[in-house]
Amino acid sequence: MKRVIMIALAAALCLPAPARKVQRVGMEYIDRSFSVYDSLQKRIHAFAEPGFEEFRSSETLAHFLEENGFKVERGVAGMPTAFVATFGSGHPVIGVMAEYDALPGLSQDTVSFRKPIDNMPYGHGCGHNLIGTGSVAAGVSISKYLAESGRPGTIKVFGCPAEENGSGKSYMVVDGCFDGCDAVFDWHPSGRNWMQTTPGLAIINAKFTFHGESAHASGAPWKGRSALDAVEAFDFMMNMMREHLPTSARVHYVITDGGQAPNVVPDRAQVAYSFRHPEGAEAKSILDRAIKAAEGAALGTGTTMEYEITSGNYEILINRSLAQILQDNLVKVGGLKLDSREEAFINELSVNSGAKDPAKNLLQMTTVVEKLGPPSSGGGSTDVGNVSQIVPVATLQVATTIASAGMHTWQQTASGGTTIGTKAILNVARIFYLSAVEIYSDPSKLKPVREEFESKRGPHPEFIPLM
């Protein structure tokens, strides 16, 4: 790692002094802005608003970008909490994606033990307070370079609502928000510092609602038609179907409405399903089979059925050429530099979470994975996959909590609302800044990025929503 840093410094010293100063302008801005972004991310953390309802979070970030010279278009794609903020003109056009929705049931104080906050139903257990603020910090720092250098180029910050179960980015893709981008930088909180090479899984979320006839369950059950029977019949058929699905498919469900009392035949019942597969087209085929099973369950129980597709995301189209640019700058920036207080917090968090190796958690947060990993499969699902189908995208993973706990946890809510989270977002800003300057300074670096994208997706990709 020392050798890489020395090479980078030597290359920088070869530049004339004024050019070196221009290239440093964004980094110097980040270095002196800790308190600004510490306050900003903690405000979003405290708002903890659910998807499509992130009114204060969205406006706080949009207003901050306006104050820093960005032109902001609010309410894009028909979503009040979506925005596109633009600075500069011409190509290359680089985008960064901001998120800010919270998760239900993950309220948590910023302490190293489980302590939900009263009267707060949501919490940032996936660190979207950090994603939003970190992407804004990156966008503003990059704008400083564009303004100082006078180079052609555009930086866009995309305010993306409802990543959790809402697929906000899918609506933005359909609306053309990402059209014209040469590259889009994405990032996500993690337990370690690395570049993502896993495409994750495509996902379709749907709700199936059955309607029957109510009756007294003991006095006159023959007059009733149980919607709950229909749900159970449907679930039974889906569980039998698992044997005949591809081994890489994932199907899970929860009954969201099963009636109110056992002595009343339910006239309404509902079940929510998630269908996942490494390829979006296959996820859609599983959905089609599920619809037929639901129709059969309704027919067999004398009920009616309606369904609603609530969200749909494609798998991420990995672009290794773009990922390599960010990987090189991840190595230059390094892991989190925690002080003794922050290290003690992480160790206490590990112990209170039952971690078998607290020292390993800390080591993973303060070091980086030095090389881009091999192509792999599996992982979760995200609406970032929709964006990757139309423009080259690379996803950076930066440590914000202990790896042994992972995401969608109170541990992430706790650590993400502290200075540990702030140090993570400033590292993201540095990596994105260095990568953007590299591209603006030498646009030819985008040629292999585009060639790889077109080899996988084609020169004129058509986006067909899974929703």
C-alpha positions in Angstrom: 0.0 0.0 0.0 2.9 2.4 0.8 4.3 1.8 -2.7 0.9 2.7 -4.3 0.7 6.0 -2.2 4.3 6.9 -3.2 3.5 6.3 -6.9 0.4 8.5 -6.6 2.4 11.3 -4.9 5.2 11.1 -7.4 2.6 11.4 -10.2 1.0 14.4 -8.5 4.4 16.1 -8.1 5.0 15.8 -11.8 2.2 18.3 -12.3 2.8 22.0 -12.3 2.1 23.6 -9.0 -1.1 25.4 -10.1 -2.4 22.1 -11.6 -1.7 20.3 -8.3 -3.6 23.0 -6.4 -6.6 22.6 -8.7 -6.6 18.8 -8.3 -6.5 19.2 -4.5 -9.3 21.8 -4.2 -12.0 19.2 -3.5 -9.9 17.2 -1.1 -9.1 20.3 0.9 -12.8 21.1 1.0 -13.6 17.7 2.4 -10.8 17.9 4.9 -12.1 21.1 6.4 -15.8 20.2 6.3 -16.1 17.5 9.0 -18.4 19.5 11.2 -20.7 20.4 8.3 -21.3 16.8 7.2 -21.3 15.5 10.8 -24.3 17.8 11.5 -26.0 17.1 8.2 -25.9 13.3 8.5 -27.1 13.4 12.1 -30.1 15.5 11.1 -31.1 12.9 8.5 -30.5 10.2 11.1 -32.9 11.9 13.5 -35.6 12.4 10.9 -35.7 8.7 10.1 -38.5 8.9 7.5 -40.0 5.9 5.6 -39.8 5.5 1.9 -41.7 8.1 -0.3 -42.3 10.1 2.9 -38.7 11.5 3.3 -39.9 15.1 3.0 -37.6 16.7 5.6 -34.6 14.5 4.6 -35.0 15.2 0.9 -35.5 18.9 1.3 -32.6 19.2 3.7 -30.2 17.7 1.1 -31.7 19.5 -1.9 -31.5 22.9 -0.1 -27.9 22.2 0.9 -27.0 21.5 -2.7 -28.7 24.7 -3.9 -26.7 26.7 -1.3 -23.6 25.2 -2.9 -24.4 26.3 -6.5 -26.4 23.3 -7.8 -29.5 23.7 -9.9 -32.1 21.4 -8.3 -35.2 19.9 -9.9 -37.5 18.6 -7.3 -40.4 16.1 -7.6 -39.0 14.3 -10.6 -40.6 11.1 -11.8 -43.8 11.9 -10.1 -42.2 11.5 -6.6 -42.3 14.5 -4.3 -39.2 13.4 -2.4 -37.1 12.7 -5.6 -34.7 15.3 -7.0 -31.9 15.8 -9.5 -29.2 18.4 -8.7 -26.8 19.5 -11.4 -23.6 21.5 -11.5 -21.4 22.2 -14.6 -22.0 21.5 -18.3 -20.9 19.2 -21.0 -19.3 15.7 -20.9 -18.2 13.7 -19.1 -21.4 13.5 -17.1 -20.9 11.7 -13.8 -23.7 10.9 -11.4 -23.8 10.0 -7.7 -26.9 8.5 -6.1 -28.2 9.7 -2.7 -30.7 7.7 -0.6 -32.4 8.8 2.7 -35.3 6.4 3.6 -35.3 4.6 6.9 -36.5 1.1 8.0 -39.4 0.2 10.3 -38.6 -1.3 13.7 -34.9 -0.1 13.8 -35.2 2.8 16.1 -32.0 3.1 18.1 -30.0 5.6 20.2 -26.3 6.1 19.3 -25.0 3.9 22.0 -23.2 0.6 22.0 -26.1 -1.4 23.4 -29.7 -2.0 22.3 -31.7 1.1 23.2 -34.7 2.0 21.0 -35.9 5.6 21.1 -39.5 6.1 22.3 -42.0 7.2 19.8 -39.7 6.7 16.9 -41.0 3.8 14.7 -38.2 4.0 12.1 -34.4 3.9 12.1 -31.5 4.1 9.7 -30.6 0.4 10.0 -29.2 0.4 6.5 -27.3 3.7 6.8 -29.2 5.7 4.2 -28.6 8.8 6.3 -25.0 8.2 5.4 -25.6 7.3 1.7 -27.5 10.6 1.2 -25.1 12.8 3.0 -22.0 11.1 1.6 -23.1 11.4 -2.0 -23.9 15.1 -1.4 -20.5 15.6 0.1 -19.0 13.9 -3.0 -21.1 16.0 -5.4 -20.2 19.3 -3.7 -16.4 18.5 -3.6 -16.5 17.5 -7.3 -18.2 20.8 -8.1 -15.3 22.6 -6.5 -13.0 21.0 -8.9 -15.1 21.8 -12.0 -15.4 25.4 -10.9 -11.7 25.8 -10.2 -10.4 23.9 -13.2 -12.7 25.3 -15.9 -12.8 21.8 -17.5 -16.0 20.7 -19.3 -18.0 18.3 -17.3 -21.1 17.8 -15.3 -21.8 16.3 -11.8 -25.3 15.2 -11.0 -26.6 14.2 -7.5 -29.7 12.0 -7.8 -32.0 12.1 -4.8 -33.5 8.7 -4.8 -36.5 7.9 -2.5 -37.7 4.5 -1.2 -34.8 2.2 -2.0 -36.3 -0.2 0.7 -39.2 -1.9 -1.0 -40.2 1.0 -3.1 -37.9 0.9 -6.2 -37.7 4.7 -6.4 -34.9 4.5 -8.9 -37.0 2.4 -11.3 -39.4 5.3 -11.7 -36.5 7.7 -12.2 -35.1 5.4 -14.9 -38.4 5.4 -16.7 -38.6 9.2 -16.4 -35.2 9.5 -18.1 -33.5 11.0 -15.1 -30.2 9.1 -15.8 -30.2 9.6 -19.5 -26.9 11.1 -20.7 -24.8 10.0 -17.8 -21.4 8.5 -18.8 -20.9 6.9 -15.4 -22.8 6.7 -12.1 -21.1 6.2 -8.7 -23.0 4.3 -6.1 -22.0 3.3 -2.5 -23.4 1.4 0.4 -22.6 1.0 4.1 -20.8 -2.2 5.0 -18.7 -3.8 7.6 -15.5 -3.5 5.5 -14.1 -1.4 2.7 -14.3 -3.0 -0.8 -15.6 -2.7 -4.3 -18.7 -4.7 -5.0 -18.4 -7.4 -7.7 -21.5 -9.3 -6.8 -24.6 -8.5 -9.0 -27.1 -9.4 -6.3 -30.5 -10.7 -7.2 -33.3 -9.3 -9.2 -36.5 -9.0 -7.1 -40.2 -8.5 -7.6 -42.4 -7.7 -4.6 -46.1 -8.3 -4.8 -49.2 -8.4 -2.6 -52.0 -10.9 -3.2 -55.4 -9.9 -1.7 -58.3 -12.4 -1.5 -61.9 -11.5 -1.0 -64.5 -13.9 0.3 -67.8 -13.9 2.3 -68.0 -13.4 6.1 -70.1 -15.7 8.3 -70.3 -17.1 11.8 -67.6 -19.7 12.0 -69.6 -22.0 14.2 -73.3 -21.0 13.6 -73.3 -20.9 9.8 -69.8 -21.7 8.3 -71.4 -23.0 5.1 -72.5 -19.4 4.3 -68.9 -18.2 4.4 -66.1 -18.3 1.9 -62.8 -17.9 3.7 -60.2 -15.5 2.2 -57.7 -16.9 4.7 -58.3 -20.4 3.3 -57.4 -18.9 -0.1 -54.2 -17.4 1.3 -53.2 -20.7 3.0 -54.0 -22.7 -0.2 -51.9 -20.3 -2.2 -49.0 -20.5 0.2 -49.2 -24.3 0.2 -49.0 -24.4 -3.6 -46.1 -22.0 -3.6 -44.2 -24.2 -1.0 -44.8 -27.2 -3.3 -43.6 -25.1 -6.2 -40.2 -24.5 -4.6 -39.0 -28.0 -5.6 -39.5 -27.1 -9.2 -37.9 -23.7 -9.2 -34.2 -23.0 -10.2 -31.9 -23.6 -7.2 -30.8 -20.0 -7.4 -34.4 -18.7 -6.9 -35.6 -17.3 -3.6 -39.3 -17.0 -2.6 -40.4 -15.7 0.8 -43.7 -14.4 2.1 -45.6 -13.0 5.1 -49.3 -13.0 5.8 -50.1 -9.3 6.3 -53.9 -9.8 7.0 -55.4 -13.1 8.2 -58.6 -11.9 9.7 -59.6 -10.5 13.0 -61.2 -13.2 15.1 -61.2 -17.1 14.9 -65.0 -17.3 15.2 -65.6 -15.1 12.1 -64.9 -16.4 8.6 -62.5 -13.8 7.1 -63.8 -12.0 4.1 -60.4 -10.5 3.4 -56.9 -11.8 3.7 -53.6 -10.7 2.2 -50.1 -12.2 1.7 -47.0 -10.3 0.6 -44.4 -12.2 -1.5 -40.8 -11.5 -2.7 -39.5 -13.4 -5.8 -35.8 -13.3 -6.4 -33.5 -14.7 -9.1 -30.1 -13.7 -10.5 -31.8 -12.6 -13.7 -34.8 -10.2 -13.9 -36.5 -12.2 -16.7 -36.5 -15.3 -14.5 -37.9 -13.5 -11.5 -40.7 -12.3 -13.8 -41.4 -15.9 -14.9 -41.7 -17.0 -11.3 -44.2 -14.2 -10.6 -46.3 -15.4 -13.6 -46.4 -18.9 -12.1 -47.4 -17.5 -8.7 -50.2 -15.5 -10.2 -51.7 -18.7 -11.7 -51.3 -20.4 -8.4 -53.2 -17.5 -6.7 -55.9 -17.7 -9.3 -56.2 -21.4 -8.6 -56.4 -20.8 -4.9 -59.2 -18.3 -5.4 -61.1 -20.7 -7.7 -60.8 -23.6 -5.3 -62.1 -21.6 -2.3 -64.8 -19.7 -3.9 -63.1 -16.3 -3.4 -61.7 -13.6 -5.7 -58.1 -12.4 -6.0 -56.3 -9.3 -7.0 -52.6 -8.6 -6.9 -50.4 -5.6 -6.9 -46.7 -5.5 -7.8 -45.3 -3.1 -5.3 -41.7 -3.0 -6.5 -39.3 -4.6 -9.0 -35.5 -4.4 -9.3 -33.1 -5.9 -11.8 -29.8 -7.4 -10.8 -26.8 -5.1 -10.9 -24.9 -5.1 -14.1 -21.3 -5.2 -12.9 -18.9 -2.9 -14.7 -15.4 -3.9 -13.7 -13.7 -1.2 -15.7 -15.5 1.5 -13.8 -15.1 -0.4 -10.5 -11.3 -0.6 -11.1 -11.1 3.2 -11.2 -12.8 3.4 -7.8 -10.8 0.5 -6.5 -7.5 2.2 -7.1 -8.7 5.3 -5.3 -10.1 3.2 -2.4 -6.6 1.9 -1.9 -5.2 5.4 -2.0 -7.7 6.7 0.6 -7.6 3.7 2.9 -9.9 2.6 5.7 -11.4 4.6 8.6 -9.0 6.4 10.9 -10.7 6.0 14.2 -9.6 7.6 17.5 -9.5 5.8 20.8 -13.0 6.8 21.7 -14.4 5.4 18.4 -12.4 2.2 18.7 -13.7 1.7 22.2 -17.3 2.2 20.9 -16.8 -0.4 18.1 -15.3 -2.9 20.6 -18.2 -2.4 23.0 -20.6 -2.8 20.1 -19.0 -6.1 19.1 -19.1 -7.4 22.7 -22.7 -6.4 23.2 -23.6 -8.0 19.9 -22.0 -11.3 20.9 -19.3 -11.1 18.3 -16.8 -13.9 18.5 -13.9 -11.8 17.3 -14.2 -8.1 18.1 -10.7 -7.3 17.0 -11.5 -8.6 13.5 -14.5 -6.2 13.3 -12.3 -3.3 14.1 -9.6 -4.4 11.6 -12.0 -4.7 8.8 -13.3 -1.2 9.4 -9.8 0.4 9.4 -8.3 -1.5 6.4 -9.3 -2.0 2.8 -9.6 -5.0 0.5 -6.6 -4.3 -1.7 -7.7 -5.8 -5.0 -10.9 -6.0 -7.0 -12.5 -9.3 -6.3 -13.4 -12.0 -8.9 -16.9 -12.1 -10.5 -19.3 -13.8 -8.1 -23.0 -14.3 -7.6 -25.6 -14.0 -4.8 -26.2 -11.1 -2.5 -29.2 -9.0 -1.7 -31.4 -6.9 -4.0 -31.4 -3.2 -4.7 -33.0 -0.7 -7.1 -29.5 0.3 -8.1 -29.8 -2.7 -10.5 -32.4 -0.7 -12.5 -29.9 2.1 -13.1 -27.1 -0.3 -14.1 -29.3 -1.6 -16.9 -29.1 1.8 -18.8 -25.8 3.4 -17.7 -22.5 2.1 -16.3 -22.6 1.9 -12.5 -20.0 0.9 -9.9 -20.8 0.3 -6.2 -18.4 1.1 -3.5 -18.8 -0.5 0.0 -17.5 1.5 2.9 -17.3 0.3 6.6 -19.9 2.0 8.8 -20.6 -0.7 11.4 -19.3 -4.1 12.6 -19.3 -6.8 9.9 -20.6 -9.5 12.3 -23.9 -7.6 12.6 -24.3 -6.4 9.1 -27.1 -4.2 7.6 -30.7 -3.8 8.6 -29.7 -3.9 12.3 -29.8 -1.7 15.3 -26.0 -1.8 15.3 -25.9 0.1 12.0 -28.4 2.6 13.3 -26.2 3.1 16.4 -22.8 3.5 14.8 -24.1 5.3 11.7 -25.4 8.2 13.7 -22.0 8.9 15.3 -18.7 10.4 14.1 -17.8 6.9 12.9 -20.5 7.3 10.2 -19.2 10.8 9.4 -15.7 9.5 8.8 -17.1 6.9 6.5 -19.0 9.4 4.4 -16.0 11.6 4.1 -13.9 8.7 2.9 -16.6 8.0 0.3 -16.4 11.7 -0.8 -12.6 11.4 -1.2 -12.8 8.2 -3.3 -15.6 9.6 -5.5 -13.7 12.9 -5.9 -10.4 11.4 -6.9 -12.2 9.1 -9.3 -14.2 11.9 -10.9 -11.1 14.1 -11.3 -9.4 11.2 -13.0 -12.2 10.9 -15.5 -12.6 14.6 -16.1 -8.8 15.0 -16.6 -8.7 12.1 -19.0 -12.1 11.2 -20.6 -10.5 8.4 -22.6 -10.7 6.4 -19.4 -14.4 6.1 -20.1 -13.8 4.2 -23.4 -13.3 0.7 -21.8 -16.2 1.5 -19.3 -18.5 2.1 -22.2 -17.2 -0.9 -24.2 -17.7 -3.3 -21.3 -21.2 -1.9 -20.8 -22.2 -2.3 -24.4 -20.8 -5.8 -24.6 -23.1 -6.8 -21.7 -26.2 -4.7 -22.4 -25.9 -3.4 -25.9 -25.4 0.1 -27.3 -29.0 1.2 -27.1 -30.4 -0.5 -24.0 -34.2 -0.6 -23.5 -35.5 -0.6 -19.9 -38.6 -2.7 -19.3 -39.7 -2.2 -15.7 -40.3 -5.3 -13.6 -43.0 -3.5 -11.7 
